[in-house]
Each structure stands twice: as C-alpha cells, then as structure tokens.
C-alpha cells in the first residue's frame, strides 16, 4: 500500500516548554540529557496505525537508544491528539528501563492527570501547572527520599490511590526563570530548515514574552494549566534574550508562542519603541493568533516599524451568538478596525476561525461566512477554518462528556481530535450539522474567501505562485503550498519500508 506524503502531519516546532524546564534542571545542579525526537530527525517519515496519517522523527528504538539507562525520565505531552502515540513511546521506554521514574507534564497532563495515570500505569508523577519550580522540588524530594506529599503541584499514586498535592502558586517574577537551554537541543536543525509554527522569513527562534490568558473561552483548556492570570515579562528581559539569539544564533526572526501575546497597550508600546531603537533589522510574528483590544492606530505602526510582519487574529467565529456561548469576549467591529490598520501598515494578516461548535446551526455558520466575506473584501491575506475539537480540560469537553456525546477517551476520540487541522474531513459535535456538511462548510468558507480576495486583488495570486516557485514565504498560504509542493516532489511512502505506530515520534524527553 502506498500513502502520499501530503497526509496529515503536525507542525515541527522547537520544544520551547521543555527547553525552559531543562534550563531550570541544569541551573539546580542536576545532570540531564535531552532527546528531541523531532529535531533529531525531522525528515524521517513514519506511518501510524491509520495510514492516512504520517509523522516524522526518531523511531521508538532510536529513542530508547538515545535515552539509554536513566533513573528519571521527564516527558512533555502538549497536545491531546498525540496521547496514543506518546503513551506507546512511554510504555516502550519504560519496558527498556523498568526501574525508571516517569514524570510527565504539559497541557494534556494538566487537563486530565487522573486519566493519564490510569491509562498509562508506567507514569509515576504528573507535574501540574508551570514546571520550572515543580520539577526541582520533585527531583530534590526523590533524591532525598522525601514524601512526595510535601511537593506542591503534582499528582501521583500512593497505596493504590491518586494523591493530588496543593496547587503550586504561579511564578511571579518571570525574569528569574532561566532562558531556554537551546544548547541541549538541535535548534540549528530547526533554524536551518525553516521549521517552526510561523512563516519562515529567515533563521527563527521561538520566544515566550508572557504566560497565561485572562479569558475563559469554553473550547480552551488553558485555565487548567495557567489559571486565568496573564503576566508579561519585563520588556528589557525579553530584549536581552532576543539580543543573545541575534548574536549567538544569528537569529533573523522571532515567533511569539504566547497564548495571548498582547493584553496591555503600555507593554507592547514600550517593547516596540525599545526594539526600534536597537536597529537589529529583525522581524517578529504572532502565528498563534491574538486579540484586537490593544492593537489600534497608535500601536500597529509601532509594531510594523519594530519588525512585525505576519499577524494572526483569532475571532474564532463571525456569529455573535456563537461568540457569546463560547465566552469569546471579542468585538468583531473592533477587530475589523484593527485589521484595517494592520493592513494599512503593510502587515500580512491571517484569520483563525472555527466551525462546528456543539450548538451551531446553519444560521451561525452563514454568519461566519459573512465575516469571511467582509475579511476578504478588507484585504485579509489568509484564513484557516478549523473544525471544533473538544479538548480535555475545556468547558465544552466537560459538557459533551457529561451528556454522553463523548462516551470515552479512547482511540477513536483521540483520532477525531486531529480533524481540527485536516481540511479533508471533519467530525461534527453539533446535532444540526453532519460530518460531511461540516467539511463542505469549512472548505466552502475558505474557497469563498480566496475567490473574493483574488478577484479583488488578482496580483496576489500571481505573487503566491511566484513565492511557491522560488521557495519564499510571505504568508501562511505560501508556507502551506510550499510544504505541499515539497511533498509532491518527493517519493511516496511504502508501508513496507516504514515504521509502525510503536515507532511514531513527536514525544520530547529529557
């Protein structure tokens, strides 16, 4: 059987969270090694159980070999749709190291820690919340033989029961957290190959300038890990880190991986003004999406002058009814005004939309269509319409689970989560919309957007085609089409020549 290389894969990004934790472990004096299964072999293709899905990175035997004999194994589990793959790798590594203590952290762990301990008995401890202080306290407790109940912010087994210790307070002074230990990871592989979450305008380093999000969107699991407290790093600390990467890694661009980068207008103004004065000739972008409250006619020109070129807005929906029900506190009119100003400054603008929320009918879908139409007429460059996926830890997941519409977190459920990023199929949790209809709505919305956009601005289509031909990225569409062309130019993958699911990558271990 032959599987085309353009089957679904996730973005290959540097493991920012794990690099932070590794830096704290090293600063505390512990010896460690880091295994980045993606960064070590980003072009090694693996096929999962479902042949429509491919993944990349080291095989499980290669991971086991690199891990070697260890006393403690730390694993980062960020995205819930990767849980079956992560679980298989953890089991295999544990089998090769029966006496190892396995510590897991990340967004998925924070969302359903009891489930993870039950579903994967090889996991010994779940670290909840920010990991930098918790991991040091936990390692000291293990080293000293201290009762784990004295370590705040963890969940573990004791006498056949789950024990959750008191919540650890959020870190107050973010500037005291050591910068990511990129020297322990193959960062050069990512930079040299243009691998990351955002558009690739040059050698890119990921950056985190804030933590948390003050909002409570019902489809998001962020409050489980970060609470609703948003906190930004001091501007000067961020600039010192950027300067280090420019000098030591020849960084040309920075991807901001924040949940919500811009909340305070005074912070972003200070950042831009000081960055402008540096004259570093670098760019920065917010590929994960942001809000519009602080992005006005005063702030956006400063952002552009400081190097902001690609910006993603996250309205999620064009329906006022949907926005209210998902607790997305955003003004569509204010966002349109912000988008106009961003376009006026010359920024490349992308929208992130979601269709298929549990309550949605065709009425709400068509309201999103109208917003997409207006965005195309305004001049927005790109849009992606995702399929709603009920992630564990979110309010909507709890509602669907309690009502019986999600019966179990099994392999089928986790496979359905991947539909958010695959435009070929959708899984609808709305009783008013079938799976096939939701796929057509998503494709139809994006098709309508690009048809209007290119009819009004035909030169953009030729620019996209040119960029793809010469391998240049100026927009997310350039990036997506370029990746597709790379796969089309490559060979097809024969299942006889690739690894089975047990060899799947995407887990980062330290």
C-alpha positions in Angstrom: 0.0 0.0 0.0 1.3 3.5 -0.9 0.5 6.5 1.1 1.0 10.0 -0.3 3.3 12.3 1.7 0.7 15.0 2.0 -1.3 13.1 4.6 -1.9 14.9 7.9 1.2 15.9 9.9 1.6 18.4 12.7 3.9 21.3 12.6 7.5 20.6 13.5 8.5 23.2 16.1 11.3 23.6 18.7 10.2 22.3 22.1 10.1 25.7 23.9 8.5 24.5 27.1 10.8 21.6 27.6 13.8 23.9 26.9 12.7 26.1 29.8 12.3 23.1 32.2 15.7 21.7 31.1 17.4 25.1 31.9 15.9 25.1 35.4 17.1 21.5 36.0 20.6 22.3 34.9 20.7 25.5 37.0 19.7 23.4 40.1 22.8 21.3 39.6 21.2 18.1 38.3 22.8 16.2 35.4 20.5 15.7 32.4 20.3 14.8 28.7 17.6 15.9 26.3 16.2 13.8 23.5 14.2 15.8 20.9 12.7 13.0 18.7 11.5 15.5 16.1 14.5 17.8 16.0 17.0 14.9 15.7 15.3 13.5 12.6 12.6 15.9 11.2 12.5 14.3 7.8 12.4 10.7 8.8 8.9 9.7 7.9 6.8 7.2 9.9 3.3 5.9 9.3 0.8 5.5 12.1 -1.9 2.8 12.5 -4.2 4.9 10.4 -2.4 5.1 7.0 -3.9 8.5 6.4 -1.6 9.9 9.0 2.2 10.3 8.8 4.6 11.6 11.4 8.2 12.5 11.5 11.2 12.0 13.8 13.2 9.2 15.5 11.7 5.8 15.7 10.9 4.3 19.2 14.0 2.0 19.1 16.1 5.1 18.3 14.5 7.0 21.1 15.2 4.1 23.5 18.8 4.0 22.4 19.3 7.8 22.9 17.6 7.7 26.3 19.9 4.9 27.5 19.9 3.9 31.1 18.3 6.7 33.3 16.9 7.0 36.8 14.3 9.6 36.0 12.5 10.3 32.7 10.7 13.5 32.1 8.2 13.7 29.2 6.4 16.7 27.7 2.9 16.0 26.5 1.3 19.0 25.0 -1.4 18.1 22.5 -4.2 15.6 23.4 -4.5 14.2 19.9 -0.9 12.9 20.3 -1.7 10.9 23.5 -1.9 7.4 21.9 1.5 8.0 20.3 3.0 9.4 23.5 1.6 6.5 25.5 3.1 3.9 23.2 6.5 5.5 23.4 6.4 5.8 27.2 5.5 2.2 27.5 8.3 1.1 25.2 10.9 3.3 27.0 9.7 2.0 30.4 10.0 -1.6 29.3 13.6 -0.9 28.4 14.1 0.9 31.8 11.8 -1.0 34.2 13.2 0.9 37.3 12.9 4.4 35.8 10.7 7.0 37.5 8.5 8.7 34.8 7.4 12.3 35.3 5.0 13.9 32.8 3.9 17.5 32.3 2.3 19.7 29.7 -1.2 20.8 28.6 -2.6 17.3 28.1 -1.4 16.1 31.5 -2.9 19.2 33.2 -6.2 18.6 31.5 -6.7 15.0 32.6 -4.0 13.9 35.0 -6.0 11.1 36.7 -6.9 9.7 33.2 -3.2 9.7 32.2 -2.1 7.8 35.3 -4.9 5.3 34.9 -4.5 4.9 31.1 -0.7 4.6 31.3 0.4 3.0 34.6 4.1 3.5 33.6 3.7 7.2 34.5 4.6 7.8 38.1 4.0 11.5 38.6 2.1 14.2 36.8 3.5 17.7 37.2 0.7 20.3 37.2 1.0 23.9 36.2 4.3 25.6 35.4 7.1 23.1 35.5 10.3 25.0 36.4 9.9 25.1 40.2 7.9 21.9 40.5 10.4 19.8 38.8 13.3 21.0 41.0 11.2 20.4 44.2 10.2 17.0 42.9 13.8 16.0 41.9 15.0 17.0 45.3 12.3 15.0 47.0 13.1 11.9 45.0 16.8 12.4 45.7 16.4 12.9 49.4 13.7 10.2 49.8 11.2 12.8 51.0 7.5 12.1 51.0 6.0 13.4 47.6 3.1 14.8 49.5 5.4 17.7 50.5 5.8 18.7 46.8 3.1 21.1 45.8 1.6 20.9 42.3 1.8 17.2 41.5 -0.5 14.1 41.2 0.9 10.6 42.0 -0.1 7.2 43.2 0.0 6.1 46.8 -1.3 2.9 48.2 -3.4 2.4 45.0 -5.0 5.8 45.2 -4.3 9.1 43.4 -2.9 11.8 45.6 -3.1 15.4 44.4 -1.0 17.9 46.4 -1.9 21.5 47.0 -1.7 23.8 43.9 1.6 25.5 43.4 1.3 29.3 43.1 2.2 30.8 39.7 5.7 32.1 39.3 5.6 35.8 40.0 8.9 37.0 38.6 9.2 35.6 35.1 12.6 37.3 34.6 14.1 35.0 37.2 13.3 31.9 35.1 16.4 30.8 33.2 16.2 31.2 29.5 15.6 28.1 27.4 18.5 25.7 27.3 18.7 25.6 23.5 22.2 24.3 23.6 20.8 21.0 24.8 18.5 20.7 21.7 19.2 20.6 17.9 17.9 24.2 17.4 20.2 24.7 14.4 18.2 21.9 12.6 15.0 23.8 13.0 16.5 27.2 12.0 18.5 25.9 9.0 15.4 24.1 7.6 12.8 26.8 8.3 11.0 24.5 10.7 8.5 26.2 13.1 5.0 27.3 13.6 5.0 30.6 11.7 6.0 31.8 8.3 9.7 31.4 7.6 11.3 34.7 6.7 14.7 33.6 8.0 16.5 31.9 10.9 13.8 31.7 13.5 13.8 31.3 17.3 10.7 30.8 19.4 10.0 33.2 22.2 7.7 33.5 25.1 7.0 37.0 26.4 4.0 36.3 28.6 2.3 33.4 30.4 -1.4 32.7 30.9 -4.6 34.1 29.5 -7.2 36.2 31.3 -10.1 34.9 29.3 -12.2 31.7 29.7 -13.1 30.5 26.2 -15.2 27.3 26.6 -13.2 25.4 23.9 -9.8 26.1 25.6 -8.0 24.1 28.3 -5.6 26.9 29.2 -7.2 27.7 32.7 -6.3 24.1 33.8 -2.6 24.8 33.4 -2.2 28.5 33.7 -5.3 29.7 35.6 -6.7 33.0 34.2 -3.8 35.1 35.3 -1.9 36.8 32.5 1.6 38.0 33.2 4.2 39.6 30.9 7.9 39.5 31.3 9.8 42.8 31.7 10.5 44.3 28.3 14.2 44.6 29.0 14.5 41.0 29.8 12.8 40.0 26.6 15.1 42.3 24.6 18.2 40.8 26.3 17.1 37.3 25.3 16.5 38.4 21.7 19.9 40.1 21.6 21.6 36.9 22.7 19.9 34.9 20.0 20.8 37.5 17.3 24.5 37.4 18.4 24.9 33.7 19.2 22.4 32.0 16.8 22.3 34.6 14.0 18.5 34.9 14.6 16.6 36.9 12.0 13.1 36.3 13.1 11.2 35.5 16.3 7.9 33.5 16.7 5.9 34.6 19.7 4.4 31.4 21.1 2.3 33.1 23.8 -1.3 32.1 24.5 -2.3 35.8 24.3 0.6 38.0 23.4 -0.8 41.4 23.8 -3.1 42.4 26.6 -1.5 45.7 27.9 -1.1 48.5 25.5 1.7 50.1 27.6 3.7 46.9 27.4 3.6 46.5 23.6 4.3 50.2 23.1 7.4 50.0 25.3 8.5 46.8 23.6 8.2 48.2 20.1 9.8 51.6 20.9 12.8 50.0 22.5 13.2 47.4 19.8 13.1 50.1 17.1 15.9 51.9 18.9 18.1 48.7 18.7 18.1 48.7 14.8 18.7 45.0 14.7 16.9 44.5 11.3 14.9 41.5 12.5 11.3 40.5 12.2 8.8 39.0 14.7 5.4 37.5 14.3 2.5 36.1 16.3 1.4 32.9 14.4 -0.8 31.6 17.2 -3.4 34.3 16.9 -4.1 37.4 19.1 -6.9 39.7 20.2 -7.5 43.2 18.9 -8.2 45.3 22.0 -4.8 46.9 22.3 -4.0 46.9 18.5 -5.1 50.3 17.3 -3.9 53.0 15.0 -1.3 54.1 17.6 0.2 50.6 18.3 0.2 49.0 14.9 2.5 51.5 13.2 5.0 50.9 16.1 4.7 47.2 15.7 5.4 47.3 11.9 8.4 49.6 12.4 9.8 47.2 15.0 9.6 44.3 12.6 6.1 42.8 13.0 5.2 41.4 9.5 2.9 38.5 10.0 0.0 38.7 12.4 -2.8 36.3 13.1 -6.2 37.4 14.5 -8.4 34.8 16.3 -12.1 35.8 16.1 -13.0 32.1 16.0 -16.5 32.9 14.7 -18.4 35.6 12.9 -21.6 34.8 14.8 -22.5 36.9 17.8 -24.5 34.0 19.2 -21.5 31.7 19.0 -19.1 34.2 20.5 -21.4 34.6 23.4 -21.9 30.9 24.0 -18.2 30.1 23.8 -17.4 33.1 26.0 -15.1 34.7 23.4 -15.2 38.3 24.6 -14.3 40.0 21.4 -15.9 42.8 19.4 -16.0 41.9 15.7 -16.3 45.5 14.7 -13.2 46.5 16.8 -11.3 43.6 15.3 -12.2 44.7 11.8 -10.9 48.2 12.6 -7.7 46.7 13.9 -7.4 44.6 10.8 -7.8 47.6 8.6 -5.0 49.4 10.4 -2.7 46.3 10.3 -3.3 46.1 6.5 -2.7 49.8 6.1 0.7 49.4 7.7 1.6 46.6 5.3 1.3 43.6 7.6 0.4 40.2 6.3 -2.9 39.3 8.1 -4.3 35.8 8.7 -7.6 34.8 10.5 -8.2 31.7 12.6 -11.8 30.5 12.5 -13.6 27.5 14.0 -16.8 25.9 12.7 -18.9 23.1 14.2 -19.4 24.1 17.8 -22.0 21.9 19.6 -24.8 24.5 19.4 -24.1 25.7 15.9 -26.8 25.6 13.1 -26.5 26.8 9.6 -27.6 30.2 10.8 -24.4 30.6 12.8 -22.3 29.1 10.1 -23.6 31.6 7.5 -22.9 34.4 9.9 -19.3 33.3 9.9 -19.4 33.2 6.1 -20.4 36.8 6.1 -17.5 37.7 8.3 -15.2 35.8 6.0 -16.6 37.7 3.0 -16.0 41.0 4.8 -12.5 40.0 5.7 -11.7 39.1 2.1 -13.1 42.5 1.0 -11.0 44.3 3.6 -7.9 42.6 2.2 -7.0 39.9 4.7 -4.4 37.6 3.2 -5.1 34.2 4.6 -7.7 32.3 6.6 -7.9 28.8 8.1 -11.3 27.4 9.2 -10.7 24.7 11.7 -13.1 22.0 12.9 -14.2 22.3 16.5 -12.4 19.7 18.6 -13.4 19.2 22.3 -10.1 19.1 24.0 -9.9 17.6 27.5 -9.9 20.2 30.2 -12.1 22.6 28.3 -15.6 23.5 29.5 -17.2 22.2 26.3 -15.4 18.9 26.7 -16.9 18.5 30.2 -20.4 19.3 28.9 -20.1 16.8 26.0 -18.7 14.1 28.3 -21.4 14.6 30.9 -24.2 14.5 28.3 -22.8 11.2 26.9 -21.9 12.7 23.5 -18.3 11.8 24.3 -18.6 8.4 25.7 -14.9 7.6 26.4 -11.5 8.9 25.7 -10.5 6.0 23.5 -8.5 5.7 20.3 -11.5 6.9 18.2 -11.9 10.0 20.3 -8.3 11.0 20.0 -8.3 10.4 16.3 -11.3 12.7 16.0 -9.3 15.5 17.6 -7.0 15.6 14.7 -9.8 16.8 12.4 -9.2 20.4 13.5 -6.2 20.6 11.3 -7.2 18.4 8.4 -9.4 20.0 5.7 -10.3 16.7 4.1 -12.6 15.5 6.8 -14.5 16.8 9.9 -16.2 15.4 12.9 -19.2 17.3 14.0 -20.4 17.5 17.6 -23.4 19.6 16.5 -26.7 17.6 16.2 -27.7 20.1 13.4 -24.7 19.5 11.2 -23.4 16.2 9.7 -19.7 15.4 9.3 -19.9 15.8 5.6 -21.8 19.1 5.8 -19.2 20.5 8.2 -16.4 19.6 5.8 -18.2 21.3 3.0 -18.8 24.4 5.1 -15.1 24.6 6.1 -13.9 24.2 2.5 -16.7 26.4 1.1 -15.8 29.2 3.6 -12.1 29.2 2.7 -12.9 28.8 -1.1 -15.3 31.8 -0.9 -12.7 33.9 0.9 -9.9 33.2 -1.6 -12.1 33.7 -4.6 -13.2 37.1 -3.4 -9.7 38.0 -2.3 -8.1 37.2 -5.7 -10.9 38.6 -7.8 -10.5 42.0 -6.0 -6.7 41.7 -5.9 -5.6 39.4 -8.7 -1.9 40.3 -8.3 -1.9 38.5 -5.0 -2.5 35.2 -6.7 0.5 35.7 -9.0 2.6 36.7 -6.0 1.7 33.5 -4.2 2.5 31.4 -7.2 5.8 33.2 -7.6 6.7 32.7 -3.9 5.9 29.0 -4.1 8.1 28.6 -7.2 11.1 30.4 -5.7 10.6 28.9 -2.2 9.9 32.2 -0.5 7.3 32.6 2.4 5.4 35.8 3.0 2.2 34.3 4.2 0.7 31.2 5.7 -0.7 30.2 2.3 2.8 30.5 0.8 4.1 28.2 3.6 1.3 25.6 3.2 1.5 25.4 -0.5 5.3 25.3 -0.3 5.1 22.3 2.1 2.6 20.6 -0.2 4.9 21.1 -3.2 7.8 19.7 -1.3 5.8 16.5 -0.5 4.5 16.2 -4.1 8.1 16.4 -5.4 9.2 13.7 -3.0 8.7 10.0 -3.2 5.6 8.2 -2.0 5.8 6.2 1.2 5.5 2.5 1.0 4.1 1.0 4.2 6.5 -1.9 3.9 9.5 0.4 4.3 8.4 2.5 7.2 7.9 2.1 11.0 4.6 1.0 12.6 2.8 3.2 15.2 5.1 2.0 18.0 7.9 3.9 16.3 6.0 7.1 16.0 7.7 10.3 17.2 6.6 13.6 18.5 7.5 13.0 22.1 10.2 15.2 23.6 12.0 13.6 26.5 14.6 14.9 28.9 
